[in-house]
Amino acid sequence: MKVYGIKTCGSVRKALKFFNDNNIEYEFVDFKKTPVNCEKIDEWLKKVDINTLFNKKGTKYRQLKLKELNLDEVGMREWLCKENLLIKRPVIELENGDVIVGFDEEKYKEIWG
């Protein structure tokens, strides 16, 4: 499986710690070193809702003053393509094709328990 995020993100650190503590293998993809393109974002959007993927609580969202734009889904997708730091983290691609967004220890225990 692949875990997408940035190393400085608290949720990403919690997820990686969970996987390491439970000996779960993963490949880490750092958005800062390897940005994802619109094709990858569109793949994720087939599996998860855009409101799940788009991070409205992050620093980047506030810095860019995106709340003032009242973005629709098309606008949100465009911003996700332009600015990967607006993607809620971590994004986990499972081998079966499923996509999980964010850190939720209980959900992780259900899946990998």
C-alpha positions in Angstrom: 0.0 0.0 0.0 1.0 3.6 -0.5 0.7 6.4 2.1 0.7 9.9 0.8 1.4 13.0 2.9 4.1 15.1 4.4 6.5 14.2 7.2 5.7 17.2 9.3 1.9 16.5 9.4 0.7 15.2 12.8 -1.9 12.9 11.3 0.7 11.4 8.9 3.1 10.8 11.8 0.4 9.1 13.8 -0.5 6.9 10.8 3.1 5.9 10.1 3.7 5.2 13.8 0.6 2.9 13.8 1.9 1.0 10.7 5.4 0.7 12.2 4.2 -0.4 15.6 2.0 -3.1 13.9 4.7 -4.2 11.4 2.5 -3.1 8.4 4.5 -2.5 5.2 3.9 0.6 3.3 5.5 2.9 0.8 5.6 6.6 1.8 5.1 9.3 -0.9 6.0 12.8 0.2 3.8 15.5 -1.5 6.7 18.0 -1.2 9.1 15.7 -3.1 6.7 13.9 -5.4 3.5 16.0 -6.0 0.5 14.2 -7.2 -1.2 15.2 -10.4 -4.9 15.7 -11.4 -5.1 12.1 -12.7 -4.2 10.7 -9.3 -6.6 13.1 -7.6 -9.4 12.0 -10.0 -8.6 8.4 -9.2 -9.1 9.2 -5.5 -12.3 11.1 -6.1 -13.8 8.0 -7.6 -13.4 6.4 -4.2 -13.9 9.2 -1.7 -16.0 12.4 -1.6 -14.2 15.7 -2.5 -15.3 17.1 0.9 -13.4 14.3 2.5 -10.3 14.8 0.4 -10.2 18.6 0.5 -8.7 19.9 3.8 -10.6 23.0 5.0 -8.9 23.0 8.4 -5.3 23.3 7.3 -2.9 26.2 7.3 -2.7 26.3 3.5 -6.5 26.7 3.2 -6.3 29.8 5.5 -3.2 31.2 3.8 -4.8 31.1 0.4 -8.1 32.6 1.8 -10.1 29.9 0.0 -13.1 30.2 2.4 -13.9 33.6 0.8 -14.1 31.9 -2.7 -17.0 29.6 -1.7 -15.5 26.9 -3.9 -17.8 24.4 -5.6 -16.6 20.8 -6.3 -15.0 21.9 -9.6 -13.1 24.7 -7.9 -12.0 22.4 -5.1 -10.7 19.9 -7.6 -8.7 22.6 -9.4 -7.1 23.7 -6.2 -6.2 20.2 -5.2 -4.4 19.8 -8.5 -2.6 23.0 -8.1 -1.8 22.8 -4.4 -1.2 19.3 -2.9 -1.0 20.7 0.6 -4.8 21.2 0.5 -5.2 17.4 0.4 -6.4 16.0 3.7 -3.6 13.7 5.0 -2.7 11.0 5.0 -4.2 9.4 1.9 -3.8 5.7 1.9 -4.1 3.6 -1.2 -4.8 0.0 -0.4 -3.7 -2.9 -2.7 -7.4 -3.6 -3.4 -7.8 -0.1 -4.8 -9.7 1.4 -1.8 -8.7 4.8 -0.6 -8.7 5.9 3.1 -8.3 9.6 4.0 -7.1 10.9 7.4 -6.0 9.2 10.6 -8.6 7.3 12.6 -7.1 4.8 14.9 -10.3 2.8 15.4 -10.8 2.5 11.7 -7.2 1.5 11.2 -7.6 -1.2 13.9 -10.7 -2.5 12.1 -8.8 -2.7 8.8 -5.4 -3.9 10.0 -6.3 -5.2 13.5 
